[in-house]
Amino acid sequence: MSECRACTRREFLAAGTVAAVGVFLAACGGDGESATGPSKVNLTVTLASFPALGAVGGIAQVTTSGTPIAVVRATASSYRAFSMACPHQGTTISISGTGFRCPNHGATFNGNGAWTGGERTSGLFEFTVASNTTAGTITITS
């Protein structure tokens, strides 16, 4: 904030509020996430490289630059992909059994990405997934 030799109480409080909001927004952004999800993802995954995806309900973390992604085998022929950034503060969540858990504040999510307990927050950001059964791949996009 610039010098405030002649600022009123109202101007001082307004400047302080703007600064506090800026700090809050910077703290909540984490891991390149925005309110609508990760910036840009276009990733092709070879399913044979992730044995956990061999069974319905299996979950595997796939690697991409900047955005940790979890792939869930939803049915015999469909997959879902979720950002592994907790929607609360952007902490990278862990795969825990058939769902996910945030190590920072204990938020838990099921294999469908829905919040199930712990720190109250929204569900996980879901990516678009397209399957190519001939090639044995899925393509994840945002």
FILO-30804 format. One record per atom (N, C-alpha, C): atom name; x, y, z; chain; residue in three letters. Coordinates in nm, 4 decimals, decimal comma. Layout:
<pts>
PT / at / X / Y / Z / ch / aa
PT / CA / X / Y / Z / A / ALA
...
</pts>
This chain:
<pts>
PT / at / X / Y / Z / ch / aa
PT / N / 0,0852 / -0,1164 / 0,0000 / A / MET
PT / CA / 0,0000 / 0,0000 / 0,0000 / A / MET
PT / C / 0,0898 / 0,1227 / 0,0000 / A / MET
PT / N / 0,0491 / 0,2263 / -0,0714 / A / SER
PT / CA / 0,1290 / 0,3483 / -0,0764 / A / SER
PT / C / 0,1124 / 0,4268 / 0,0529 / A / SER
PT / N / 0,1911 / 0,5320 / 0,0654 / A / GLU
PT / CA / 0,1820 / 0,6146 / 0,1858 / A / GLU
PT / C / 0,0391 / 0,6592 / 0,2081 / A / GLU
PT / N / 0,0043 / 0,6718 / 0,3331 / A / CYS
PT / CA / -0,1334 / 0,7017 / 0,3659 / A / CYS
PT / C / -0,1378 / 0,8148 / 0,4680 / A / CYS
PT / N / -0,0640 / 0,9230 / 0,4409 / A / ARG
PT / CA / -0,0558 / 1,0343 / 0,5356 / A / ARG
PT / C / -0,1913 / 1,0956 / 0,5639 / A / ARG
PT / N / -0,2739 / 1,1063 / 0,4621 / A / ALA
PT / CA / -0,3998 / 1,1767 / 0,4808 / A / ALA
PT / C / -0,5198 / 1,0879 / 0,4506 / A / ALA
PT / N / -0,5021 / 0,9555 / 0,4575 / A / CYS
PT / CA / -0,6161 / 0,8710 / 0,4242 / A / CYS
PT / C / -0,7118 / 0,8608 / 0,5432 / A / CYS
PT / N / -0,8365 / 0,8426 / 0,5086 / A / THR
PT / CA / -0,9392 / 0,8308 / 0,6119 / A / THR
PT / C / -0,9428 / 0,6877 / 0,6630 / A / THR
PT / N / -1,0123 / 0,6659 / 0,7682 / A / ARG
PT / CA / -1,0296 / 0,5307 / 0,8242 / A / ARG
PT / C / -1,0932 / 0,4406 / 0,7186 / A / ARG
PT / N / -1,1926 / 0,4912 / 0,6480 / A / ARG
PT / CA / -1,2624 / 0,4142 / 0,5453 / A / ARG
PT / C / -1,1657 / 0,3731 / 0,4342 / A / ARG
PT / N / -1,0795 / 0,4634 / 0,3873 / A / GLU
PT / CA / -0,9820 / 0,4325 / 0,2822 / A / GLU
PT / C / -0,8815 / 0,3283 / 0,3313 / A / GLU
PT / N / -0,8386 / 0,3432 / 0,4567 / A / PHE
PT / CA / -0,7442 / 0,2482 / 0,5146 / A / PHE
PT / C / -0,8055 / 0,1085 / 0,5199 / A / PHE
PT / N / -0,9302 / 0,0977 / 0,5694 / A / LEU
PT / CA / -0,9974 / -0,0316 / 0,5785 / A / LEU
PT / C / -1,0234 / -0,0912 / 0,4406 / A / LEU
PT / N / -1,0591 / -0,0087 / 0,3445 / A / ALA
PT / CA / -1,0822 / -0,0573 / 0,2083 / A / ALA
PT / C / -0,9542 / -0,1146 / 0,1487 / A / ALA
PT / N / -0,8426 / -0,0458 / 0,1665 / A / ALA
PT / CA / -0,7139 / -0,0941 / 0,1143 / A / ALA
PT / C / -0,6743 / -0,2245 / 0,1821 / A / ALA
PT / N / -0,6987 / -0,2330 / 0,3121 / A / GLY
PT / CA / -0,6677 / -0,3558 / 0,3861 / A / GLY
PT / C / -0,7528 / -0,4725 / 0,3399 / A / GLY
PT / N / -0,8789 / -0,4475 / 0,3109 / A / THR
PT / CA / -0,9682 / -0,5529 / 0,2624 / A / THR
PT / C / -0,9234 / -0,6040 / 0,1267 / A / THR
PT / N / -0,8871 / -0,5137 / 0,0364 / A / VAL
PT / CA / -0,8386 / -0,5538 / -0,0960 / A / VAL
PT / C / -0,7134 / -0,6407 / -0,0815 / A / VAL
PT / N / -0,6217 / -0,6015 / 0,0063 / A / ALA
PT / CA / -0,4990 / -0,6800 / 0,0278 / A / ALA
PT / C / -0,5325 / -0,8182 / 0,0826 / A / ALA
PT / N / -0,6255 / -0,8262 / 0,1777 / A / ALA
PT / CA / -0,6631 / -0,9552 / 0,2372 / A / ALA
PT / C / -0,7272 / -1,0472 / 0,1344 / A / ALA
PT / N / -0,8128 / -0,9942 / 0,0491 / A / VAL
PT / CA / -0,8763 / -1,0744 / -0,0556 / A / VAL
PT / C / -0,7699 / -1,1268 / -0,1524 / A / VAL
PT / N / -0,6733 / -1,0436 / -0,1881 / A / GLY
PT / CA / -0,5651 / -1,0878 / -0,2763 / A / GLY
PT / C / -0,4856 / -1,2025 / -0,2167 / A / GLY
PT / N / -0,4546 / -1,1948 / -0,0881 / A / VAL
PT / CA / -0,3818 / -1,3028 / -0,0199 / A / VAL
PT / C / -0,4662 / -1,4292 / -0,0183 / A / VAL
PT / N / -0,5951 / -1,4168 / 0,0116 / A / PHE
PT / CA / -0,6857 / -1,5318 / 0,0149 / A / PHE
PT / C / -0,6908 / -1,6006 / -0,1214 / A / PHE
PT / N / -0,7086 / -1,5239 / -0,2279 / A / LEU
PT / CA / -0,7162 / -1,5827 / -0,3612 / A / LEU
PT / C / -0,5861 / -1,6505 / -0,4008 / A / LEU
PT / N / -0,4739 / -1,5924 / -0,3654 / A / ALA
PT / CA / -0,3445 / -1,6535 / -0,3968 / A / ALA
PT / C / -0,3276 / -1,7847 / -0,3219 / A / ALA
PT / N / -0,3733 / -1,7911 / -0,1972 / A / ALA
PT / CA / -0,3582 / -1,9124 / -0,1160 / A / ALA
PT / C / -0,4490 / -2,0238 / -0,1639 / A / ALA
PT / N / -0,5641 / -1,9913 / -0,2183 / A / CYS
PT / CA / -0,6607 / -2,0935 / -0,2580 / A / CYS
PT / C / -0,6399 / -2,1446 / -0,3993 / A / CYS
PT / N / -0,5588 / -2,0783 / -0,4792 / A / GLY
PT / CA / -0,5437 / -2,1186 / -0,6181 / A / GLY
PT / C / -0,4693 / -2,2476 / -0,6356 / A / GLY
PT / N / -0,3614 / -2,2732 / -0,5646 / A / GLY
PT / CA / -0,2744 / -2,3889 / -0,5655 / A / GLY
PT / C / -0,2702 / -2,4744 / -0,6913 / A / GLY
PT / N / -0,1580 / -2,5259 / -0,7285 / A / ASP
PT / CA / -0,1357 / -2,6271 / -0,8300 / A / ASP
PT / C / -0,1915 / -2,5930 / -0,9680 / A / ASP
PT / N / -0,2008 / -2,4639 / -1,0035 / A / GLY
PT / CA / -0,2472 / -2,4285 / -1,1368 / A / GLY
PT / C / -0,3964 / -2,4496 / -1,1564 / A / GLY
PT / N / -0,4709 / -2,4708 / -1,0500 / A / GLU
PT / CA / -0,6141 / -2,4924 / -1,0596 / A / GLU
PT / C / -0,6851 / -2,3586 / -1,0636 / A / GLU
PT / N / -0,7976 / -2,3552 / -1,1293 / A / SER
PT / CA / -0,8839 / -2,2384 / -1,1257 / A / SER
PT / C / -1,0181 / -2,2851 / -1,0731 / A / SER
PT / N / -1,1141 / -2,1963 / -1,0624 / A / ALA
PT / CA / -1,2463 / -2,2347 / -1,0136 / A / ALA
PT / C / -1,3106 / -2,3381 / -1,1047 / A / ALA
PT / N / -1,2728 / -2,3438 / -1,2302 / A / THR
PT / CA / -1,3316 / -2,4399 / -1,3220 / A / THR
PT / C / -1,2415 / -2,5604 / -1,3462 / A / THR
PT / N / -1,1254 / -2,5654 / -1,2859 / A / GLY
PT / CA / -1,0368 / -2,6805 / -1,2998 / A / GLY
PT / C / -0,9017 / -2,6431 / -1,3565 / A / GLY
PT / N / -0,8221 / -2,7441 / -1,3911 / A / PRO
PT / CA / -0,6872 / -2,7218 / -1,4437 / A / PRO
PT / C / -0,6899 / -2,6432 / -1,5735 / A / PRO
PT / N / -0,5801 / -2,5767 / -1,6018 / A / SER
PT / CA / -0,5743 / -2,4910 / -1,7189 / A / SER
PT / C / -0,5997 / -2,5676 / -1,8484 / A / SER
PT / N / -0,5111 / -2,6543 / -1,8922 / A / LYS
PT / CA / -0,5283 / -2,7253 / -2,0198 / A / LYS
PT / C / -0,4649 / -2,8625 / -2,0094 / A / LYS
PT / N / -0,5431 / -2,9657 / -2,0364 / A / VAL
PT / CA / -0,4924 / -3,1023 / -2,0332 / A / VAL
PT / C / -0,5339 / -3,1721 / -2,1617 / A / VAL
PT / N / -0,4408 / -3,2434 / -2,2231 / A / ASN
PT / CA / -0,4670 / -3,3286 / -2,3381 / A / ASN
PT / C / -0,3675 / -3,4428 / -2,3274 / A / ASN
PT / N / -0,4119 / -3,5528 / -2,2692 / A / LEU
PT / CA / -0,3227 / -3,6631 / -2,2337 / A / LEU
PT / C / -0,3789 / -3,7946 / -2,2836 / A / LEU
PT / N / -0,2963 / -3,8744 / -2,3535 / A / THR
PT / CA / -0,3359 / -4,0083 / -2,3950 / A / THR
PT / C / -0,2670 / -4,1090 / -2,3036 / A / THR
PT / N / -0,3465 / -4,2001 / -2,2490 / A / VAL
PT / CA / -0,2978 / -4,2982 / -2,1521 / A / VAL
PT / C / -0,3119 / -4,4386 / -2,2109 / A / VAL
PT / N / -0,2032 / -4,5165 / -2,2089 / A / THR
PT / CA / -0,2079 / -4,6561 / -2,2498 / A / THR
PT / C / -0,2517 / -4,7378 / -2,1290 / A / THR
PT / N / -0,3696 / -4,7975 / -2,1378 / A / LEU
PT / CA / -0,4298 / -4,8651 / -2,0234 / A / LEU
PT / C / -0,3456 / -4,9818 / -1,9714 / A / LEU
PT / N / -0,2771 / -5,0535 / -2,0600 / A / ALA
PT / CA / -0,1952 / -5,1676 / -2,0184 / A / ALA
PT / C / -0,0812 / -5,1259 / -1,9247 / A / ALA
PT / N / -0,0457 / -4,9985 / -1,9252 / A / SER
PT / CA / 0,0618 / -4,9491 / -1,8382 / A / SER
PT / C / 0,0172 / -4,9318 / -1,6932 / A / SER
PT / N / -0,1125 / -4,9465 / -1,6673 / A / PHE
PT / CA / -0,1669 / -4,9248 / -1,5326 / A / PHE
PT / C / -0,2516 / -5,0450 / -1,4912 / A / PHE
PT / N / -0,1878 / -5,1472 / -1,4312 / A / PRO
PT / CA / -0,2575 / -5,2701 / -1,3931 / A / PRO
PT / C / -0,3808 / -5,2481 / -1,3046 / A / PRO
PT / N / -0,3809 / -5,1435 / -1,2223 / A / ALA
PT / CA / -0,4958 / -5,1173 / -1,1345 / A / ALA
PT / C / -0,6231 / -5,0926 / -1,2146 / A / ALA
PT / N / -0,6090 / -5,0509 / -1,3403 / A / LEU
PT / CA / -0,7261 / -5,0223 / -1,4230 / A / LEU
PT / C / -0,7804 / -5,1472 / -1,4919 / A / LEU
PT / N / -0,7230 / -5,2642 / -1,4603 / A / GLY
PT / CA / -0,7692 / -5,3908 / -1,5170 / A / GLY
PT / C / -0,9029 / -5,4355 / -1,4610 / A / GLY
PT / N / -0,9420 / -5,3829 / -1,3451 / A / ALA
PT / CA / -1,0680 / -5,4240 / -1,2823 / A / ALA
PT / C / -1,1577 / -5,3030 / -1,2602 / A / ALA
PT / N / -1,2885 / -5,3250 / -1,2695 / A / VAL
PT / CA / -1,3846 / -5,2181 / -1,2420 / A / VAL
PT / C / -1,3631 / -5,1702 / -1,0984 / A / VAL
PT / N / -1,3586 / -5,0393 / -1,0808 / A / GLY
PT / CA / -1,3325 / -4,9798 / -0,9498 / A / GLY
PT / C / -1,1865 / -4,9496 / -0,9249 / A / GLY
PT / N / -1,0980 / -4,9984 / -1,0129 / A / GLY
PT / CA / -0,9552 / -4,9723 / -0,9983 / A / GLY
PT / C / -0,9230 / -4,8258 / -1,0224 / A / GLY
PT / N / -0,8234 / -4,7758 / -0,9495 / A / ILE
PT / CA / -0,7822 / -4,6358 / -0,9617 / A / ILE
PT / C / -0,6319 / -4,6294 / -0,9821 / A / ILE
PT / N / -0,5881 / -4,5448 / -1,0736 / A / ALA
PT / CA / -0,4447 / -4,5261 / -1,0970 / A / ALA
PT / C / -0,4159 / -4,3777 / -1,1147 / A / ALA
PT / N / -0,3006 / -4,3357 / -1,0642 / A / GLN
PT / CA / -0,2554 / -4,1986 / -1,0870 / A / GLN
PT / C / -0,1722 / -4,1982 / -1,2134 / A / GLN
PT / N / -0,2070 / -4,1084 / -1,3052 / A / VAL
PT / CA / -0,1307 / -4,0936 / -1,4289 / A / VAL
PT / C / -0,0549 / -3,9629 / -1,4205 / A / VAL
PT / N / 0,0532 / -3,9533 / -1,4936 / A / THR
PT / CA / 0,1400 / -3,8371 / -1,4832 / A / THR
PT / C / 0,1225 / -3,7456 / -1,6021 / A / THR
PT / N / 0,1183 / -3,6179 / -1,5739 / A / THR
PT / CA / 0,1178 / -3,5147 / -1,6764 / A / THR
PT / C / 0,1896 / -3,3951 / -1,6165 / A / THR
PT / N / 0,2367 / -3,3066 / -1,6981 / A / SER
PT / CA / 0,3091 / -3,1925 / -1,6442 / A / SER
PT / C / 0,2132 / -3,0991 / -1,5710 / A / SER
PT / N / 0,2334 / -3,0854 / -1,4425 / A / GLY
PT / CA / 0,1593 / -2,9885 / -1,3636 / A / GLY
PT / C / 0,0301 / -3,0337 / -1,3015 / A / GLY
PT / N / -0,0424 / -3,1274 / -1,3602 / A / THR
PT / CA / -0,1717 / -3,1658 / -1,3071 / A / THR
PT / C / -0,1739 / -3,3137 / -1,2729 / A / THR
PT / N / -0,1715 / -3,3493 / -1,1438 / A / PRO
PT / CA / -0,1859 / -3,4917 / -1,1102 / A / PRO
PT / C / -0,3293 / -3,5349 / -1,1396 / A / PRO
PT / N / -0,3439 / -3,6476 / -1,2087 / A / ILE
PT / CA / -0,4751 / -3,6967 / -1,2514 / A / ILE
PT / C / -0,4934 / -3,8403 / -1,2042 / A / ILE
PT / N / -0,6150 / -3,8700 / -1,1567 / A / ALA
PT / CA / -0,6514 / -4,0067 / -1,1197 / A / ALA
PT / C / -0,7496 / -4,0579 / -1,2240 / A / ALA
PT / N / -0,7267 / -4,1806 / -1,2714 / A / VAL
PT / CA / -0,8189 / -4,2454 / -1,3636 / A / VAL
PT / C / -0,8874 / -4,3576 / -1,2867 / A / VAL
PT / N / -1,0202 / -4,3646 / -1,2998 / A / VAL
PT / CA / -1,1009 / -4,4666 / -1,2334 / A / VAL
PT / C / -1,1684 / -4,5502 / -1,3419 / A / VAL
PT / N / -1,1590 / -4,6825 / -1,3291 / A / ARG
PT / CA / -1,2334 / -4,7681 / -1,4222 / A / ARG
PT / C / -1,3752 / -4,7783 / -1,3679 / A / ARG
PT / N / -1,4680 / -4,7086 / -1,4317 / A / ALA
PT / CA / -1,6062 / -4,6988 / -1,3834 / A / ALA
PT / C / -1,6889 / -4,8232 / -1,4154 / A / ALA
PT / N / -1,6748 / -4,8755 / -1,5365 / A / THR
PT / CA / -1,7460 / -4,9964 / -1,5790 / A / THR
PT / C / -1,6489 / -5,0789 / -1,6625 / A / THR
PT / N / -1,6976 / -5,1887 / -1,7170 / A / ALA
PT / CA / -1,6115 / -5,2732 / -1,7999 / A / ALA
PT / C / -1,5585 / -5,1988 / -1,9219 / A / ALA
PT / N / -1,6317 / -5,0964 / -1,9662 / A / SER
PT / CA / -1,5885 / -5,0268 / -2,0873 / A / SER
PT / C / -1,5787 / -4,8745 / -2,0741 / A / SER
PT / N / -1,5865 / -4,8220 / -1,9513 / A / SER
PT / CA / -1,5770 / -4,6763 / -1,9375 / A / SER
PT / C / -1,4836 / -4,6363 / -1,8233 / A / SER
PT / N / -1,4255 / -4,5187 / -1,8402 / A / TYR
PT / CA / -1,3295 / -4,4653 / -1,7446 / A / TYR
PT / C / -1,3686 / -4,3226 / -1,7104 / A / TYR
PT / N / -1,3289 / -4,2789 / -1,5906 / A / ARG
PT / CA / -1,3469 / -4,1398 / -1,5487 / A / ARG
PT / C / -1,2112 / -4,0889 / -1,5029 / A / ARG
PT / N / -1,1888 / -3,9585 / -1,5164 / A / ALA
PT / CA / -1,0616 / -3,8991 / -1,4753 / A / ALA
PT / C / -1,0894 / -3,7748 / -1,3922 / A / ALA
PT / N / -1,0146 / -3,7617 / -1,2825 / A / PHE
PT / CA / -1,0334 / -3,6516 / -1,1888 / A / PHE
PT / C / -0,9018 / -3,5826 / -1,1583 / A / PHE
PT / N / -0,9085 / -3,4522 / -1,1366 / A / SER
PT / CA / -0,7923 / -3,3792 / -1,0877 / A / SER
PT / C / -0,7650 / -3,4271 / -0,9463 / A / SER
PT / N / -0,6377 / -3,4458 / -0,9134 / A / MET
PT / CA / -0,6005 / -3,4867 / -0,7787 / A / MET
PT / C / -0,5647 / -3,3659 / -0,6920 / A / MET
PT / N / -0,6126 / -3,2494 / -0,7305 / A / ALA
PT / CA / -0,5963 / -3,1286 / -0,6492 / A / ALA
PT / C / -0,7238 / -3,1114 / -0,5673 / A / ALA
PT / N / -0,7094 / -3,1089 / -0,4363 / A / CYS
PT / CA / -0,8253 / -3,0923 / -0,3492 / A / CYS
PT / C / -0,8927 / -2,9584 / -0,3815 / A / CYS
PT / N / -1,0249 / -2,9583 / -0,3990 / A / PRO
PT / CA / -1,0927 / -2,8329 / -0,4302 / A / PRO
PT / C / -1,0907 / -2,7332 / -0,3145 / A / PRO
PT / N / -1,0560 / -2,7776 / -0,1938 / A / HIS
PT / CA / -1,0520 / -2,6877 / -0,0782 / A / HIS
PT / C / -0,9348 / -2,5907 / -0,0871 / A / HIS
PT / N / -0,8111 / -2,6438 / -0,1006 / A / GLN
PT / CA / -0,6941 / -2,5561 / -0,1071 / A / GLN
PT / C / -0,5885 / -2,6007 / -0,2070 / A / GLN
PT / N / -0,6218 / -2,6960 / -0,2931 / A / GLY
PT / CA / -0,5291 / -2,7350 / -0,3988 / A / GLY
PT / C / -0,4240 / -2,8372 / -0,3608 / A / GLY
PT / N / -0,4279 / -2,8898 / -0,2377 / A / THR
PT / CA / -0,3323 / -2,9926 / -0,1958 / A / THR
PT / C / -0,3519 / -3,1177 / -0,2812 / A / THR
PT / N / -0,2443 / -3,1858 / -0,3190 / A / THR
PT / CA / -0,2571 / -3,3101 / -0,3948 / A / THR
PT / C / -0,3140 / -3,4180 / -0,3037 / A / THR
PT / N / -0,4254 / -3,4767 / -0,3471 / A / ILE
PT / CA / -0,4915 / -3,5806 / -0,2692 / A / ILE
PT / C / -0,4273 / -3,7154 / -0,2982 / A / ILE
PT / N / -0,4573 / -3,8140 / -0,2126 / A / SER
PT / CA / -0,4036 / -3,9490 / -0,2272 / A / SER
PT / C / -0,5152 / -4,0447 / -0,2641 / A / SER
PT / N / -0,4790 / -4,1516 / -0,3338 / A / ILE
PT / CA / -0,5739 / -4,2599 / -0,3576 / A / ILE
PT / C / -0,5831 / -4,3368 / -0,2263 / A / ILE
PT / N / -0,7059 / -4,3631 / -0,1820 / A / SER
PT / CA / -0,7287 / -4,4316 / -0,0545 / A / SER
PT / C / -0,8375 / -4,5357 / -0,0741 / A / SER
PT / N / -0,7977 / -4,6609 / -0,0902 / A / GLY
PT / CA / -0,8951 / -4,7676 / -0,1145 / A / GLY
PT / C / -0,9670 / -4,7453 / -0,2462 / A / GLY
PT / N / -1,0999 / -4,7280 / -0,2381 / A / THR
PT / CA / -1,1802 / -4,7069 / -0,3592 / A / THR
PT / C / -1,2142 / -4,5596 / -0,3796 / A / THR
PT / N / -1,1397 / -4,4709 / -0,3141 / A / GLY
PT / CA / -1,1654 / -4,3279 / -0,3256 / A / GLY
PT / C / -1,0388 / -4,2477 / -0,3057 / A / GLY
PT / N / -1,0554 / -4,1292 / -0,2472 / A / PHE
PT / CA / -0,9445 / -4,0358 / -0,2321 / A / PHE
PT / C / -0,9514 / -3,9680 / -0,0957 / A / PHE
PT / N / -0,8344 / -3,9215 / -0,0473 / A / ARG
PT / CA / -0,8276 / -3,8497 / 0,0802 / A / ARG
PT / C / -0,7259 / -3,7374 / 0,0691 / A / ARG
PT / N / -0,7636 / -3,6201 / 0,1218 / A / CYS
PT / CA / -0,6729 / -3,5066 / 0,1265 / A / CYS
PT / C / -0,5914 / -3,5153 / 0,2550 / A / CYS
PT / N / -0,4583 / -3,5204 / 0,2451 / A / PRO
PT / CA / -0,3759 / -3,5312 / 0,3654 / A / PRO
PT / C / -0,3701 / -3,4010 / 0,4455 / A / PRO
PT / N / -0,4111 / -3,2908 / 0,3847 / A / ASN
PT / CA / -0,4003 / -3,1609 / 0,4490 / A / ASN
PT / C / -0,5094 / -3,1373 / 0,5523 / A / ASN
PT / N / -0,6358 / -3,1583 / 0,5148 / A / HIS
PT / CA / -0,7467 / -3,1311 / 0,6062 / A / HIS
PT / C / -0,8429 / -3,2481 / 0,6205 / A / HIS
PT / N / -0,8120 / -3,3646 / 0,5622 / A / GLY
PT / CA / -0,8929 / -3,4841 / 0,5827 / A / GLY
PT / C / -1,0173 / -3,4964 / 0,4979 / A / GLY
PT / N / -1,0344 / -3,4139 / 0,3956 / A / ALA
PT / CA / -1,1507 / -3,4300 / 0,3075 / A / ALA
PT / C / -1,1397 / -3,5647 / 0,2371 / A / ALA
PT / N / -1,2543 / -3,6332 / 0,2224 / A / THR
PT / CA / -1,2558 / -3,7617 / 0,1527 / A / THR
PT / C / -1,3545 / -3,7549 / 0,0363 / A / THR
PT / N / -1,3247 / -3,8341 / -0,0670 / A / PHE
PT / CA / -1,4042 / -3,8369 / -0,1894 / A / PHE
PT / C / -1,4193 / -3,9816 / -0,2328 / A / PHE
PT / N / -1,5346 / -4,0162 / -0,2908 / A / ASN
PT / CA / -1,5522 / -4,1522 / -0,3403 / A / ASN
PT / C / -1,4938 / -4,1654 / -0,4809 / A / ASN
PT / N / -1,5044 / -4,2849 / -0,5395 / A / GLY
PT / CA / -1,4499 / -4,3102 / -0,6720 / A / GLY
PT / C / -1,5215 / -4,2360 / -0,7832 / A / GLY
PT / N / -1,6339 / -4,1714 / -0,7511 / A / ASN
PT / CA / -1,7053 / -4,0872 / -0,8474 / A / ASN
PT / C / -1,6657 / -3,9416 / -0,8339 / A / ASN
PT / N / -1,5689 / -3,9124 / -0,7436 / A / GLY
PT / CA / -1,5211 / -3,7758 / -0,7241 / A / GLY
PT / C / -1,6050 / -3,6919 / -0,6297 / A / GLY
PT / N / -1,7116 / -3,7498 / -0,5728 / A / ALA
PT / CA / -1,8005 / -3,6744 / -0,4834 / A / ALA
PT / C / -1,7410 / -3,6668 / -0,3428 / A / ALA
PT / N / -1,7557 / -3,5507 / -0,2785 / A / TRP
PT / CA / -1,7105 / -3,5319 / -0,1405 / A / TRP
PT / C / -1,7912 / -3,6240 / -0,0505 / A / TRP
PT / N / -1,7245 / -3,6920 / 0,0442 / A / THR
PT / CA / -1,7943 / -3,7844 / 0,1343 / A / THR
PT / C / -1,7714 / -3,7550 / 0,2820 / A / THR
PT / N / -1,6749 / -3,6705 / 0,3160 / A / GLY
PT / CA / -1,6522 / -3,6406 / 0,4571 / A / GLY
PT / C / -1,5278 / -3,5571 / 0,4789 / A / GLY
PT / N / -1,5015 / -3,5288 / 0,6065 / A / GLY
PT / CA / -1,3877 / -3,4448 / 0,6415 / A / GLY
PT / C / -1,4173 / -3,2995 / 0,6112 / A / GLY
PT / N / -1,3129 / -3,2218 / 0,5846 / A / GLU
PT / CA / -1,3293 / -3,0794 / 0,5536 / A / GLU
PT / C / -1,4308 / -3,0618 / 0,4413 / A / GLU
PT / N / -1,5330 / -2,9830 / 0,4659 / A / ARG
PT / CA / -1,6402 / -2,9620 / 0,3683 / A / ARG
PT / C / -1,5863 / -2,8879 / 0,2463 / A / ARG
PT / N / -1,6109 / -2,9445 / 0,1283 / A / THR
PT / CA / -1,5672 / -2,8853 / 0,0029 / A / THR
PT / C / -1,6530 / -2,9400 / -0,1100 / A / THR
PT / N / -1,6248 / -2,9013 / -0,2316 / A / SER
PT / CA / -1,6996 / -2,9539 / -0,3463 / A / SER
PT / C / -1,6353 / -3,0843 / -0,3921 / A / SER
PT / N / -1,6956 / -3,1456 / -0,4937 / A / GLY
PT / CA / -1,6381 / -3,2669 / -0,5513 / A / GLY
PT / C / -1,5147 / -3,2352 / -0,6334 / A / GLY
PT / N / -1,4465 / -3,3398 / -0,6758 / A / LEU
PT / CA / -1,3249 / -3,3246 / -0,7556 / A / LEU
PT / C / -1,3597 / -3,2801 / -0,8977 / A / LEU
PT / N / -1,2687 / -3,2034 / -0,9588 / A / PHE
PT / CA / -1,2867 / -3,1619 / -1,0976 / A / PHE
PT / C / -1,2753 / -3,2856 / -1,1864 / A / PHE
PT / N / -1,3733 / -3,3041 / -1,2757 / A / GLU
PT / CA / -1,3715 / -3,4192 / -1,3659 / A / GLU
PT / C / -1,3349 / -3,3764 / -1,5073 / A / GLU
PT / N / -1,2451 / -3,4534 / -1,5668 / A / PHE
PT / CA / -1,2031 / -3,4311 / -1,7045 / A / PHE
PT / C / -1,2939 / -3,5074 / -1,7998 / A / PHE
PT / N / -1,2857 / -3,4753 / -1,9272 / A / THR
PT / CA / -1,3536 / -3,5509 / -2,0320 / A / THR
PT / C / -1,2637 / -3,6674 / -2,0704 / A / THR
PT / N / -1,3211 / -3,7867 / -2,0857 / A / VAL
PT / CA / -1,2443 / -3,9059 / -2,1220 / A / VAL
PT / C / -1,3047 / -3,9684 / -2,2468 / A / VAL
PT / N / -1,2203 / -3,9965 / -2,3465 / A / ALA
PT / CA / -1,2617 / -4,0658 / -2,4683 / A / ALA
PT / C / -1,1815 / -4,1945 / -2,4791 / A / ALA
PT / N / -1,2502 / -4,3065 / -2,5046 / A / SER
PT / CA / -1,1835 / -4,4369 / -2,5136 / A / SER
PT / C / -1,1563 / -4,4751 / -2,6578 / A / SER
PT / N / -1,0427 / -4,5426 / -2,6786 / A / ASN
PT / CA / -1,0090 / -4,6023 / -2,8069 / A / ASN
PT / C / -0,9801 / -4,7487 / -2,7783 / A / ASN
PT / N / -1,0833 / -4,8329 / -2,7861 / A / THR
PT / CA / -1,0672 / -4,9740 / -2,7492 / A / THR
PT / C / -0,9706 / -5,0467 / -2,8416 / A / THR
PT / N / -0,9650 / -5,0092 / -2,9677 / A / THR
PT / CA / -0,8721 / -5,0737 / -3,0620 / A / THR
PT / C / -0,7281 / -5,0510 / -3,0201 / A / THR
PT / N / -0,6946 / -4,9286 / -2,9816 / A / ALA
PT / CA / -0,5571 / -4,8943 / -2,9417 / A / ALA
PT / C / -0,5313 / -4,9255 / -2,7942 / A / ALA
PT / N / -0,6371 / -4,9503 / -2,7161 / A / GLY
PT / CA / -0,6184 / -4,9747 / -2,5725 / A / GLY
PT / C / -0,5772 / -4,8490 / -2,4972 / A / GLY
PT / N / -0,6327 / -4,7365 / -2,5413 / A / THR
PT / CA / -0,5962 / -4,6084 / -2,4783 / A / THR
PT / C / -0,7219 / -4,5289 / -2,4422 / A / THR
PT / N / -0,6999 / -4,4311 / -2,3564 / A / ILE
PT / CA / -0,8009 / -4,3289 / -2,3311 / A / ILE
PT / C / -0,7330 / -4,1943 / -2,3484 / A / ILE
PT / N / -0,8099 / -4,0948 / -2,3892 / A / THR
PT / CA / -0,7578 / -3,9584 / -2,4004 / A / THR
PT / C / -0,8334 / -3,8728 / -2,3022 / A / THR
PT / N / -0,7580 / -3,8000 / -2,2189 / A / ILE
PT / CA / -0,8134 / -3,7147 / -2,1144 / A / ILE
PT / C / -0,7947 / -3,5699 / -2,1573 / A / ILE
PT / N / -0,9041 / -3,4927 / -2,1563 / A / THR
PT / CA / -0,8953 / -3,3517 / -2,1961 / A / THR
PT / C / -0,9727 / -3,2643 / -2,0976 / A / THR
PT / N / -0,9371 / -3,1372 / -2,0975 / A / SER
PT / CA / -1,0139 / -3,0389 / -2,0185 / A / SER
PT / C / -1,0529 / -2,9235 / -2,1061 / A / SER
</pts>
